Amino acid sequence: MTFHLFGNILTGYGTAANNRGENDGNITTLQKILWKNEVHTTVSAEAIRWALRYYWQTSGNGCEVNRRWNDQINDNEWKTPAFDPKLYIDDDVLGFMRAEGAKVDASDEKSAKKKGEKAPKGTTTARRGVLEVTRAISTQPYSGDITFNAKSGQKGSTSLYGTEVHATRYQYGFAMTPARLHQQDRVIEVLKGLISLGEVAGNHSRFLYDFAPDSIVLRWTHDFSPRLLYCFEESSDGELTMPDLVRRVQVGDVDPQELWIAGAAAETEDGEKLEELGAHVDVGIKSTMNAVIERMQADLFQEAVA
C-alpha cells in the first residue's frame, strides 16, 4: 500500500502586512476571504511554495533547483527551460507547465482553413506537483487595522498612504505521496523546508513574519485523506484547541499511532488527550521531525525491498 504524508502547520503570532505588494488606491491591502462567516486574512499557497523553493536554493542542503530567484534583478532565472524532475527538486516536487504555440505563420494557418484542415496545435509540457498546499488562513478575524504613513516627494509635495495590518497566527495544510516522486527521499527535504520557512510573501515581501511552525500535526499513513486540515482553533483570548482532530481519533477515523503532534499544541489540554489516546506528542518541533523522518525512511525502505 502507498504511504502519504499529511500535515497541518500553525505559525507563531505576528503582524502581517502587504503580503502581496498589491495596491488599491493609496491602501496596501492584505488578501482576505470569508471564513466561518467572518473576514479573515489569507496567504496564498503559491507564496508558501515560493518560500519553500527559495529555502532549497539558499539553505545549502545540496538541493538543486531549476528556477532560482535572483535578488539582483528581482526576477527568476531558469537553469533548464526544458525542465528535469530527475535532477531538480523543485521540478519534481512542485511540478511545472510550459505551453508553446504552434510554429506556423499566418499564411499557413489561412491556407489550412481554406483546405478544410485543422490548424496546427501548440504543445504543452507539464508535470503535476506532488506537494499540495492549502491557503494559509488567519486564526483570528480581521478587524480592519490600518497604519497611515507619509512619504516626501518633490519639494512641497507629500504622498499619503496606508497599510493594512493584521496581528494573528496562520494555519495551513499540506499533502504529498512520496511514490509519485522521481526520488522518494525528497519528501524529507520537503518536511525540513516546511518547518524552516521564514518570510512567506514571495518577491514582494516587505515585512518579517516567521512562517516556521509554532505547532504542527503530521500524519504518515496509507489513508488517502488527510482528515486533519485546519484542525487548530484559537479563541479570542489565545487558547489553542484541536477539537475536531480529537473527535476523529476518538471515533476511529484517524489512527492515533499515525499522528505526531509537536510545539505549543503538545502542552494544551487537547494535546494531552491525544497523547492518552496513543498519538506521538512532543514539545520539540525538530525532534518530532527527526522521529517522523526516521519512521518514513524505515517504511519506504521496507516498501522498496518488498
Backbone bond lengths (Angstrom), bond angles and torsions (degrees), N, CA, C in turn:
res aa  C-N    CA-C-N  psi(-1)  N-CA   C-N-CA  omega(-1)  CA-C   N-CA-C  phi
1 M - - - 1.459 - - 1.527 110.55 -
2 T 1.311 116.81 149.75 1.459 122.42 -175.41 1.525 111.17 -83.79
3 F 1.331 115.54 138.45 1.465 120.94 176.88 1.530 110.24 -89.47
4 H 1.335 114.70 148.71 1.459 121.88 176.12 1.526 108.36 -132.29
5 L 1.323 115.63 144.19 1.465 121.34 174.51 1.516 108.70 -111.67
6 F 1.337 116.24 123.13 1.454 122.50 177.12 1.521 109.01 -121.54
7 G 1.315 116.18 152.75 1.452 119.13 178.80 1.515 112.51 -156.52
8 N 1.320 114.96 155.29 1.465 122.17 173.24 1.519 107.63 -133.09
9 I 1.319 116.63 125.97 1.461 122.12 -172.69 1.523 110.46 -117.26
10 L 1.319 115.52 136.03 1.461 122.84 175.30 1.520 108.51 -117.52
11 T 1.325 116.85 124.26 1.467 120.43 -178.79 1.528 110.54 -79.10
12 G 1.318 115.28 173.52 1.455 120.61 170.85 1.521 110.31 -74.77
13 Y 1.318 115.48 173.37 1.469 121.38 -179.50 1.521 109.16 -81.94
14 G 1.323 116.98 133.93 1.458 120.36 -179.78 1.511 111.70 -162.36
15 T 1.334 116.08 -179.06 1.462 121.35 179.30 1.529 109.07 -107.15
16 A 1.308 115.88 115.94 1.458 121.73 179.53 1.515 109.95 -96.07
17 A 1.337 115.82 139.16 1.461 120.71 178.48 1.520 109.60 -157.68
18 N 1.327 115.68 139.64 1.462 120.81 171.87 1.519 112.39 54.67
19 N 1.347 116.82 50.51 1.452 117.70 -176.37 1.521 114.64 -77.19
20 R 1.364 117.10 -4.34 1.461 119.11 177.37 1.528 112.81 -127.80
21 G 1.293 118.28 -8.10 1.453 119.43 -174.90 1.520 111.54 67.59
22 E 1.333 116.71 25.79 1.469 120.78 -177.40 1.524 109.30 -93.76
23 N 1.313 116.74 133.18 1.463 120.98 -177.80 1.519 111.51 -114.15
24 D 1.298 115.61 137.58 1.463 122.27 173.85 1.524 106.47 -125.02
25 G 1.328 115.72 96.23 1.457 119.61 -172.85 1.518 109.48 68.53
26 N 1.332 116.39 -127.63 1.462 120.74 179.66 1.528 112.27 -100.05
27 I 1.333 117.37 12.97 1.458 120.90 179.95 1.528 109.39 -112.07
28 T 1.324 117.43 123.93 1.457 122.33 174.32 1.523 107.64 -83.94
29 T 1.332 115.87 117.73 1.464 120.60 -167.28 1.521 113.10 -99.80
30 L 1.320 114.92 159.04 1.449 123.82 168.34 1.523 108.54 -101.93
31 Q 1.313 117.35 148.54 1.455 120.06 173.40 1.525 108.98 -68.37
32 K 1.325 115.82 143.31 1.469 120.02 -178.06 1.520 110.36 -138.90
33 I 1.344 115.03 151.33 1.449 121.37 172.15 1.531 108.34 -139.26
34 L 1.325 115.29 162.98 1.463 120.37 173.18 1.526 107.18 -88.53
35 W 1.323 116.77 116.59 1.467 122.54 -174.87 1.524 108.02 -128.22
36 K 1.325 116.33 117.31 1.464 122.53 -177.90 1.533 110.57 53.96
37 N 1.335 113.77 44.13 1.467 123.41 175.16 1.527 114.22 68.27
38 E 1.325 117.08 16.97 1.466 120.84 175.34 1.524 109.52 -136.04
39 V 1.325 115.92 155.67 1.461 120.74 -179.16 1.524 109.75 -79.68
40 H 1.337 115.62 123.59 1.458 122.08 176.22 1.530 108.72 -123.24
41 T 1.311 116.12 153.19 1.467 119.57 173.29 1.521 108.99 -86.51
42 T 1.326 115.52 158.96 1.455 120.44 -174.55 1.519 110.63 -145.69
43 V 1.323 115.52 151.96 1.465 122.98 174.87 1.519 106.68 -119.92
44 S 1.312 117.12 133.41 1.460 121.14 -172.62 1.517 112.63 -70.92
45 A 1.333 114.90 154.76 1.465 120.61 174.65 1.524 110.44 -63.38
46 E 1.330 116.93 -32.37 1.467 120.31 179.25 1.526 111.39 -63.03
47 A 1.345 116.87 -37.87 1.463 120.14 178.59 1.525 110.84 -66.46
48 I 1.327 117.24 -37.35 1.465 121.14 178.20 1.521 110.22 -67.93
49 R 1.322 116.96 -42.62 1.466 121.02 177.74 1.527 110.67 -63.67
50 W 1.341 116.25 -39.50 1.472 120.22 177.40 1.529 110.26 -59.57
51 A 1.330 116.40 -44.78 1.462 121.01 -178.94 1.518 111.33 -65.80
52 L 1.333 117.40 -35.06 1.466 120.92 178.29 1.521 110.70 -66.57
53 R 1.326 116.41 -43.75 1.469 119.73 177.50 1.530 110.62 -63.21
54 Y 1.324 117.10 -40.29 1.470 120.30 179.53 1.526 110.58 -66.37
55 Y 1.332 117.34 -34.73 1.471 120.90 175.47 1.523 110.26 -61.28
56 W 1.341 117.05 -47.08 1.465 119.80 178.83 1.528 110.87 -60.98
57 Q 1.320 115.82 -37.87 1.465 120.37 -178.42 1.516 112.16 -66.03
58 T 1.334 117.47 -36.34 1.466 121.28 -170.20 1.522 115.12 -108.87
59 S 1.341 118.44 -8.09 1.466 120.46 -173.06 1.511 114.04 -76.54
60 G 1.337 117.65 -20.99 1.461 119.86 -178.23 1.517 113.42 75.69
61 N 1.346 116.83 21.71 1.473 120.89 -179.23 1.525 112.92 -88.47
62 G 1.322 116.87 7.29 1.460 120.04 178.26 1.510 114.62 83.01
63 C 1.333 118.19 13.42 1.464 121.72 179.01 1.528 109.53 -86.70
64 E 1.319 116.54 120.35 1.462 121.07 177.95 1.523 109.92 -85.15
65 V 1.325 116.21 125.78 1.458 120.18 177.37 1.520 110.22 -113.60
66 N 1.312 115.45 143.28 1.458 121.09 -178.43 1.526 111.04 -81.37
67 R 1.341 116.31 -46.10 1.463 120.17 179.34 1.516 108.56 -96.60
68 R 1.314 116.65 113.29 1.459 122.62 -176.66 1.519 110.27 -111.57
69 W 1.337 115.47 140.15 1.456 120.00 177.89 1.521 109.62 -88.63
70 N 1.348 115.64 126.50 1.462 121.96 179.15 1.524 108.71 -103.55
71 D 1.337 116.72 109.08 1.457 120.72 -178.36 1.525 112.60 -66.86
72 Q 1.327 117.65 -22.54 1.459 120.53 -178.06 1.522 112.17 -72.98
73 I 1.326 116.27 -38.69 1.464 119.46 -179.26 1.525 111.77 -103.94
74 N 1.343 116.79 -3.08 1.460 122.16 177.90 1.527 111.65 58.11
75 D 1.341 114.71 47.16 1.459 119.60 -178.75 1.529 109.18 -160.28
76 N 1.346 115.27 168.86 1.456 121.05 178.55 1.518 111.20 -84.70
77 E 1.321 115.98 150.38 1.461 122.92 172.78 1.527 107.94 -128.01
78 W 1.330 116.30 141.94 1.460 121.86 -177.82 1.519 110.34 -105.87
79 K 1.310 116.36 136.26 1.456 120.55 173.71 1.523 110.49 -82.14
80 T 1.337 115.64 -43.76 1.460 121.00 -178.70 1.525 109.00 -134.50
81 P 1.325 118.31 98.79 1.465 120.29 -179.67 1.525 112.96 -58.99
82 A 1.332 117.46 -22.06 1.464 121.16 -179.06 1.532 111.61 -80.78
83 F 1.336 118.10 -10.35 1.462 124.85 179.82 1.539 111.47 70.87
84 D 1.327 114.93 149.78 1.459 121.29 179.31 1.528 108.81 -155.21
85 P 1.350 118.24 89.76 1.461 120.88 -177.76 1.518 114.48 -67.39
86 K 1.331 117.15 -17.18 1.462 119.03 177.00 1.526 111.00 -75.45
87 L 1.330 116.72 -33.86 1.461 121.29 -177.13 1.516 112.30 -92.23
88 Y 1.332 118.14 -42.30 1.459 121.73 -171.13 1.528 111.26 -103.56
89 I 1.317 115.84 129.01 1.459 120.65 -177.34 1.521 111.96 -67.36
90 D 1.335 118.29 -35.04 1.467 118.93 -179.36 1.522 111.77 -70.47
91 D 1.343 118.16 -36.14 1.462 120.20 175.91 1.528 110.49 -65.03
92 D 1.324 116.59 -36.11 1.463 121.90 -178.47 1.519 111.73 -74.62
93 V 1.323 117.10 -48.06 1.469 121.91 -173.25 1.519 112.43 -83.18
94 L 1.328 117.43 -44.52 1.459 121.43 -171.48 1.525 113.73 -95.42
95 G 1.329 117.00 -13.67 1.453 120.16 178.74 1.523 112.70 78.96
96 F 1.323 116.27 179.68 1.468 120.94 -178.58 1.523 109.21 -164.65
97 M 1.326 115.39 164.70 1.457 121.64 172.66 1.523 109.28 -155.62
98 R 1.322 115.09 132.00 1.464 120.67 173.42 1.523 108.15 -132.02
99 A 1.310 116.27 121.40 1.459 121.77 179.12 1.520 109.32 -106.22
100 E 1.321 116.60 130.94 1.457 121.84 -179.86 1.527 109.48 -125.14
101 G 1.325 115.53 133.63 1.453 120.06 176.88 1.514 111.36 -73.43
102 A 1.325 115.98 159.39 1.457 120.89 177.54 1.522 109.91 -63.80
103 K 1.335 115.84 137.36 1.463 120.19 -177.63 1.531 110.09 -87.67
104 V 1.337 115.57 76.39 1.464 122.36 177.68 1.510 108.31 -135.44
105 D 1.325 116.82 152.58 1.455 119.00 177.50 1.528 109.49 -93.80
106 A 1.304 115.79 174.73 1.463 121.09 -174.10 1.529 112.16 -62.60
107 S 1.339 117.52 -37.21 1.464 120.44 -178.36 1.526 111.28 -66.46
108 D 1.325 117.30 -38.35 1.469 120.46 178.03 1.525 110.78 -64.32
109 E 1.344 115.75 -39.56 1.464 120.42 -178.89 1.528 110.07 -66.76
110 K 1.339 117.38 -42.30 1.468 120.99 179.20 1.522 110.48 -65.15
111 S 1.330 116.47 -39.64 1.463 120.93 -179.67 1.520 110.97 -63.83
112 A 1.347 116.20 -39.30 1.461 120.21 179.61 1.527 110.68 -65.93
113 K 1.318 116.95 -38.92 1.458 120.88 -179.61 1.524 111.05 -67.23
114 K 1.361 117.76 -38.80 1.467 121.23 179.23 1.522 111.00 -64.19
115 K 1.305 116.77 -35.09 1.466 121.47 -179.52 1.526 112.23 -83.35
116 G 1.327 115.71 0.43 1.457 119.02 -179.12 1.523 113.64 76.54
117 E 1.308 116.71 15.52 1.457 120.93 -179.46 1.525 109.85 -94.24
118 K 1.318 115.51 156.08 1.461 120.32 177.43 1.527 109.91 -77.59
119 A 1.315 114.85 139.23 1.459 119.65 177.09 1.522 109.36 -66.96
120 P 1.331 117.85 146.10 1.473 120.82 179.20 1.533 111.05 -57.25
121 K 1.312 115.50 141.41 1.455 120.50 -179.98 1.525 111.32 -97.39
122 G 1.322 114.33 157.34 1.457 119.96 176.13 1.531 110.43 -79.49
123 T 1.314 115.33 178.70 1.463 120.94 -179.21 1.527 109.92 -121.70
124 T 1.315 115.09 153.76 1.460 121.36 178.05 1.514 109.64 -129.63
125 T 1.321 115.56 127.68 1.463 121.44 174.33 1.520 106.93 -108.67
126 A 1.321 116.99 117.60 1.464 118.75 -173.56 1.516 112.00 -146.14
127 R 1.312 114.83 151.57 1.458 122.59 171.44 1.523 107.04 -141.31
128 R 1.320 117.38 125.98 1.451 120.97 179.40 1.520 109.74 -69.40
129 G 1.328 116.04 136.88 1.459 119.97 179.08 1.523 111.56 -64.93
130 V 1.314 116.75 136.87 1.466 121.49 178.07 1.524 109.84 -78.44
131 L 1.321 116.86 -38.38 1.462 121.12 178.25 1.520 109.92 -81.93
132 E 1.326 116.22 123.90 1.460 121.94 175.92 1.521 108.31 -110.75
133 V 1.326 116.65 134.22 1.467 122.26 -176.39 1.517 109.37 -129.56
134 T 1.325 116.85 135.34 1.459 120.78 176.38 1.530 109.73 -84.25
135 R 1.307 116.52 168.64 1.458 120.68 169.69 1.524 109.48 -67.56
136 A 1.316 116.32 144.59 1.461 120.66 173.19 1.522 108.27 -84.14
137 I 1.327 116.55 129.57 1.456 122.83 -177.19 1.525 109.03 -116.29
138 S 1.325 117.36 137.40 1.457 120.59 177.92 1.519 110.13 -66.24
139 T 1.315 117.09 143.72 1.466 120.42 178.89 1.523 111.45 -80.30
140 Q 1.324 116.92 -18.09 1.464 121.70 178.16 1.528 109.83 -115.02
141 P 1.336 118.66 143.75 1.464 120.82 176.07 1.530 110.90 -63.02
142 Y 1.323 115.12 153.44 1.460 120.65 179.25 1.526 109.49 -83.54
143 S 1.315 116.49 125.44 1.468 120.87 -176.01 1.524 113.31 -95.42
144 G 1.334 117.29 -2.12 1.458 119.88 176.21 1.509 115.38 92.21
145 D 1.330 118.33 23.79 1.468 121.32 -179.73 1.527 111.18 -66.99
146 I 1.318 116.16 132.81 1.462 122.24 178.40 1.520 109.12 -137.51
147 T 1.330 116.18 132.99 1.457 120.22 173.15 1.527 108.02 -101.15
148 F 1.344 116.78 142.69 1.456 121.51 -179.67 1.523 110.03 -111.38
149 N 1.322 114.29 139.62 1.459 121.08 -176.08 1.525 109.99 -136.38
150 A 1.312 114.91 164.38 1.469 120.84 177.49 1.516 109.78 -133.01
151 K 1.330 115.70 140.56 1.453 121.53 179.85 1.521 109.11 -127.61
152 S 1.324 115.88 126.42 1.469 120.36 179.61 1.517 110.00 -79.48
153 G 1.324 115.29 134.02 1.454 120.43 178.04 1.513 109.78 -110.95
154 Q 1.327 117.36 -126.71 1.447 120.97 176.69 1.532 109.39 -67.65
155 K 1.289 116.48 165.45 1.452 121.75 -176.68 1.527 110.65 -54.55
156 G 1.330 114.14 123.86 1.447 120.16 177.85 1.518 114.29 86.36
157 S 1.352 117.55 1.49 1.461 119.33 -179.64 1.532 110.27 -119.97
158 T 1.302 115.07 140.79 1.465 121.61 179.16 1.519 108.79 -138.07
159 S 1.343 116.43 132.66 1.468 120.47 177.18 1.519 109.18 -103.46
160 L 1.315 115.27 132.35 1.460 122.04 178.82 1.521 109.29 -102.86
161 Y 1.304 117.31 137.91 1.458 120.56 178.16 1.520 109.74 -149.93
162 G 1.302 115.24 158.99 1.460 120.95 -179.74 1.516 111.29 -126.65
163 T 1.323 116.59 158.07 1.459 122.38 -179.77 1.523 109.62 -131.69
164 E 1.326 116.62 126.41 1.455 120.28 175.24 1.531 109.48 -72.47
165 V 1.317 116.10 134.44 1.469 121.97 -177.98 1.526 108.79 -130.36
166 H 1.331 115.61 137.86 1.458 120.01 179.00 1.528 109.61 -133.29
167 A 1.326 116.34 117.40 1.465 121.93 175.13 1.524 107.75 -87.96
168 T 1.329 116.78 112.11 1.461 120.31 -172.33 1.521 110.65 -167.00
169 R 1.322 115.28 177.60 1.463 123.46 164.93 1.528 107.12 -107.61
170 Y 1.327 116.10 162.90 1.462 121.28 172.80 1.522 109.15 -125.19
171 Q 1.329 114.87 147.57 1.458 118.93 172.44 1.520 109.17 -129.64
172 Y 1.338 115.00 144.92 1.458 120.78 177.92 1.524 109.08 -151.42
173 G 1.312 116.03 160.35 1.457 120.88 -178.91 1.511 111.99 -119.80
174 F 1.326 115.17 165.23 1.461 120.32 177.14 1.525 109.50 -147.34
175 A 1.327 115.41 160.45 1.461 121.53 179.87 1.522 108.92 -150.80
176 M 1.330 116.59 144.07 1.452 120.37 173.84 1.521 110.44 -160.14
177 T 1.332 114.39 153.44 1.461 122.45 178.51 1.524 108.14 -117.72
178 P 1.319 118.42 106.91 1.474 121.02 -175.76 1.524 114.30 -55.81
179 A 1.336 117.83 -30.46 1.460 120.69 -177.97 1.525 112.26 -62.89
180 R 1.322 118.16 -20.22 1.461 121.76 179.70 1.525 112.42 -83.34
181 L 1.332 117.14 -9.01 1.458 121.37 -179.66 1.531 110.76 -83.31
182 H 1.328 116.35 151.85 1.464 120.16 172.43 1.522 109.99 -67.61
183 Q 1.322 116.28 -33.44 1.464 121.82 175.08 1.526 107.74 -126.74
184 Q 1.339 116.62 107.43 1.453 120.09 -173.11 1.523 113.12 -62.71
185 D 1.344 117.62 -29.61 1.464 118.93 -177.68 1.528 112.70 -69.98
186 R 1.325 117.87 -6.50 1.468 120.14 175.68 1.521 112.18 -66.73
187 V 1.332 117.14 -17.24 1.461 120.28 175.37 1.529 110.13 -59.41
188 I 1.324 116.78 -29.05 1.471 121.33 178.95 1.523 110.31 -68.50
189 E 1.332 117.47 -41.49 1.462 120.88 179.09 1.528 111.03 -69.05
190 V 1.316 117.09 -29.56 1.460 120.30 175.16 1.519 109.99 -65.03
191 L 1.331 116.49 -47.97 1.464 120.81 -179.23 1.524 110.89 -64.10
192 K 1.317 117.27 -42.27 1.470 120.24 177.54 1.526 110.88 -60.85
193 G 1.320 116.22 -39.56 1.455 119.79 -179.42 1.511 112.83 -68.19
194 L 1.329 116.79 -42.43 1.463 120.09 -176.41 1.523 112.51 -67.04
195 I 1.326 118.16 -29.00 1.463 118.23 178.45 1.530 111.56 -88.27
196 S 1.338 116.18 2.56 1.467 119.80 -177.56 1.519 113.65 -121.63
197 L 1.336 117.79 10.16 1.460 120.00 -175.99 1.527 111.25 -66.94
198 G 1.314 115.32 137.58 1.456 120.60 175.25 1.514 109.35 -100.33
199 E 1.328 116.32 -110.74 1.467 120.54 179.90 1.523 110.45 -71.92
200 V 1.320 116.09 126.52 1.459 121.14 175.82 1.514 107.64 -117.09
201 A 1.310 115.79 92.78 1.458 119.97 178.84 1.509 110.71 -158.15
202 G 1.313 117.26 17.35 1.451 120.06 -179.51 1.520 111.88 62.13
203 N 1.325 116.34 -158.42 1.459 120.02 -177.01 1.521 112.60 -76.86
204 H 1.346 118.27 -3.57 1.461 120.83 -179.79 1.525 112.33 -95.43
205 S 1.340 117.72 8.47 1.462 120.11 -173.96 1.522 111.87 -62.12
206 R 1.337 115.05 126.58 1.468 119.75 175.18 1.517 110.05 -131.80
207 F 1.305 116.54 18.77 1.456 120.29 178.12 1.522 108.17 -145.69
208 L 1.317 116.95 159.78 1.460 121.74 178.51 1.517 108.78 -104.91
209 Y 1.306 115.96 116.60 1.456 121.96 176.42 1.521 106.45 -136.85
210 D 1.324 116.54 114.91 1.463 122.16 -174.41 1.524 110.39 -73.66
211 F 1.332 116.67 115.85 1.458 121.30 179.66 1.523 112.67 -97.13
212 A 1.329 118.00 6.95 1.459 119.63 172.89 1.522 108.60 -67.41
213 P 1.335 118.68 144.68 1.468 120.27 -174.12 1.524 113.85 -67.54
214 D 1.324 114.97 133.70 1.456 121.26 167.58 1.526 108.82 -87.88
215 S 1.331 115.23 -28.59 1.470 122.64 173.45 1.520 107.73 -143.48
216 I 1.333 115.84 150.62 1.458 119.66 -179.52 1.519 109.67 -150.18
217 V 1.330 115.19 143.92 1.462 122.72 171.80 1.524 107.11 -122.55
218 L 1.326 117.56 125.30 1.456 122.76 178.68 1.521 109.45 -119.16
219 R 1.323 115.70 146.74 1.463 120.91 177.36 1.519 109.13 -136.19
220 W 1.314 116.82 121.83 1.472 124.34 177.87 1.524 106.17 -111.80
221 T 1.325 117.34 112.25 1.448 119.69 -164.17 1.520 112.23 -154.78
222 H 1.339 115.95 165.51 1.469 122.52 170.22 1.522 110.86 -90.42
223 D 1.309 117.68 -9.08 1.466 122.52 -179.55 1.528 109.78 -66.27
224 F 1.331 116.99 139.50 1.466 120.53 -179.33 1.524 112.17 -78.89
225 S 1.321 118.12 -18.40 1.463 122.05 -174.52 1.526 110.82 -107.77
226 P 1.341 118.15 138.49 1.470 120.53 -179.73 1.527 113.42 -64.10
227 R 1.337 117.17 -49.07 1.470 124.48 -179.57 1.538 113.16 59.87
228 L 1.323 117.70 24.36 1.466 120.10 178.59 1.524 113.53 -144.66
229 L 1.330 117.87 5.39 1.459 119.79 -176.54 1.524 111.04 -65.76
230 Y 1.333 115.79 138.79 1.468 123.58 179.95 1.538 111.04 53.71
231 C 1.321 116.29 41.98 1.466 120.05 -175.89 1.526 113.38 -81.90
232 F 1.342 117.70 -10.85 1.463 119.69 -179.93 1.527 110.77 -86.74
233 E 1.303 115.85 140.43 1.461 122.19 172.11 1.525 108.30 -129.79
234 E 1.334 115.30 141.59 1.462 120.94 -179.01 1.521 109.03 -127.85
235 S 1.322 116.35 124.83 1.463 120.71 179.36 1.517 109.86 -75.46
236 S 1.322 116.77 171.70 1.463 121.30 -179.21 1.528 112.45 -63.12
237 D 1.338 117.01 -24.23 1.465 119.81 178.54 1.528 112.43 -96.52
238 G 1.356 116.99 10.91 1.453 121.14 173.44 1.515 115.98 90.66
239 E 1.340 118.70 5.96 1.462 120.79 179.75 1.535 109.94 -73.32
240 L 1.323 115.66 129.84 1.461 122.01 -176.57 1.526 110.22 -98.75
241 T 1.334 116.36 130.74 1.463 121.56 178.63 1.525 110.16 -136.80
242 M 1.347 115.80 164.07 1.470 122.77 177.32 1.528 109.21 -138.59
243 P 1.332 118.94 55.73 1.470 121.27 -172.09 1.515 114.52 -61.56
244 D 1.328 117.63 -40.06 1.462 119.46 -176.83 1.527 111.06 -69.19
245 L 1.316 117.11 -36.96 1.463 120.12 178.47 1.531 110.35 -66.76
246 V 1.321 116.91 -42.41 1.461 120.71 177.04 1.523 110.23 -59.25
247 R 1.337 116.77 -44.44 1.460 120.99 -179.78 1.523 111.64 -61.35
248 R 1.331 116.69 -43.96 1.464 120.43 -178.44 1.534 111.64 -63.64
249 V 1.342 116.09 -35.55 1.467 119.35 177.38 1.528 110.09 -71.24
250 Q 1.320 116.61 -42.48 1.466 120.80 -177.74 1.524 112.47 -63.06
251 V 1.336 117.21 -35.88 1.470 119.75 -178.33 1.523 112.87 -89.40
252 G 1.338 117.07 -1.56 1.458 120.52 175.41 1.510 115.89 90.65
253 D 1.340 118.50 7.75 1.463 120.40 178.05 1.529 112.23 -74.24
254 V 1.331 116.74 -26.30 1.456 122.17 178.59 1.524 108.30 -126.62
255 D 1.327 116.34 127.46 1.465 121.81 176.45 1.530 108.29 -74.77
256 P 1.333 119.67 119.29 1.470 120.72 -177.47 1.528 113.65 -61.25
257 Q 1.348 117.24 -25.03 1.460 120.06 178.88 1.527 112.22 -68.93
258 E 1.336 116.43 -15.25 1.463 120.95 178.79 1.524 112.19 -89.89
259 L 1.338 117.68 -1.87 1.457 122.20 -173.98 1.521 112.38 -106.28
260 W 1.333 114.43 140.00 1.461 122.12 169.97 1.528 106.92 -126.07
261 I 1.320 117.37 122.46 1.464 122.77 179.18 1.522 107.78 -116.48
262 A 1.327 117.01 130.10 1.465 120.07 -175.69 1.519 110.91 -142.60
263 G 1.336 114.80 162.52 1.461 121.09 178.48 1.509 111.86 90.32
264 A 1.332 115.33 -155.45 1.465 120.80 -177.88 1.527 112.09 -59.61
265 A 1.336 117.46 -30.92 1.465 120.94 -179.48 1.519 112.17 -62.76
266 A 1.333 117.76 -25.16 1.461 121.46 -179.23 1.523 111.82 -66.60
267 E 1.322 116.66 -23.99 1.462 120.50 -176.39 1.524 112.50 -98.51
268 T 1.317 117.15 6.66 1.465 120.60 178.49 1.526 110.01 -86.96
269 E 1.318 115.24 169.56 1.466 120.52 177.94 1.527 111.23 -62.58
270 D 1.337 116.45 -40.17 1.462 119.63 178.37 1.521 111.20 -68.98
271 G 1.317 116.92 -34.77 1.457 120.18 175.49 1.522 111.59 -60.52
272 E 1.327 116.31 -42.40 1.458 121.11 177.91 1.531 111.00 -65.94
273 K 1.338 117.30 -37.92 1.464 120.69 177.48 1.526 110.98 -62.38
274 L 1.331 115.82 -43.67 1.458 120.37 -179.07 1.526 111.22 -66.23
275 E 1.323 117.12 -35.20 1.464 120.39 176.61 1.533 110.15 -65.63
276 E 1.332 116.79 -41.68 1.467 121.02 177.47 1.525 111.39 -63.21
277 L 1.333 116.12 -32.13 1.464 120.65 179.91 1.527 112.45 -78.40
278 G 1.344 116.95 -10.73 1.460 120.01 175.55 1.507 116.26 117.84
279 A 1.350 118.72 1.91 1.461 121.30 178.73 1.524 110.55 -74.54
280 H 1.337 115.48 157.61 1.462 121.73 175.48 1.526 108.04 -84.49
281 V 1.308 117.62 114.76 1.463 121.91 -174.73 1.517 109.31 -124.77
282 D 1.349 116.20 128.46 1.462 121.73 -178.18 1.520 108.16 -150.74
283 V 1.315 117.12 141.30 1.464 120.85 179.26 1.524 111.20 -69.07
284 G 1.317 118.49 -31.56 1.463 121.99 -175.25 1.515 113.20 -78.27
285 I 1.327 116.52 124.27 1.466 121.38 177.50 1.527 110.47 -69.28
286 K 1.320 117.46 -48.90 1.465 120.72 -175.66 1.525 111.74 -69.87
287 S 1.331 117.39 -37.82 1.461 119.12 178.45 1.529 110.41 -65.70
288 T 1.321 116.70 -36.80 1.467 120.52 176.50 1.515 110.53 -66.23
289 M 1.333 117.50 -42.17 1.454 120.86 177.74 1.525 110.37 -58.72
290 N 1.325 116.83 -43.98 1.461 119.88 -179.83 1.521 111.61 -63.62
291 A 1.338 116.91 -37.30 1.462 120.88 178.44 1.529 110.71 -65.89
292 V 1.326 116.96 -41.84 1.456 120.79 179.04 1.524 110.48 -67.04
293 I 1.323 117.21 -41.29 1.473 120.85 178.56 1.525 110.38 -61.03
294 E 1.316 116.39 -43.26 1.466 120.53 178.82 1.527 110.53 -60.70
295 R 1.332 116.40 -42.00 1.467 120.39 179.18 1.528 110.33 -66.62
296 M 1.328 117.72 -43.41 1.458 121.12 -179.57 1.524 110.99 -62.70
297 Q 1.313 116.99 -45.03 1.466 120.67 -179.53 1.523 110.92 -59.73
298 A 1.329 117.24 -42.51 1.465 121.04 179.51 1.518 111.12 -64.79
299 D 1.333 117.03 -45.15 1.465 120.39 -178.04 1.516 112.04 -68.35
300 L 1.333 117.09 -40.94 1.465 120.13 -179.82 1.524 111.00 -68.30
301 F 1.344 117.05 -33.76 1.468 120.34 177.47 1.522 110.05 -66.78
302 Q 1.323 116.79 -45.40 1.463 120.10 178.54 1.524 111.46 -62.58
303 E 1.336 115.64 -37.59 1.465 120.82 179.25 1.530 110.36 -65.68
304 A 1.345 116.40 -36.47 1.462 120.45 -177.64 1.531 112.42 -71.71
305 V 1.327 116.45 -34.41 1.476 119.21 -176.89 1.524 112.21 -91.41
306 A 1.346 116.50 -8.50 1.481 119.45 -178.14 1.528 111.04 -69.19
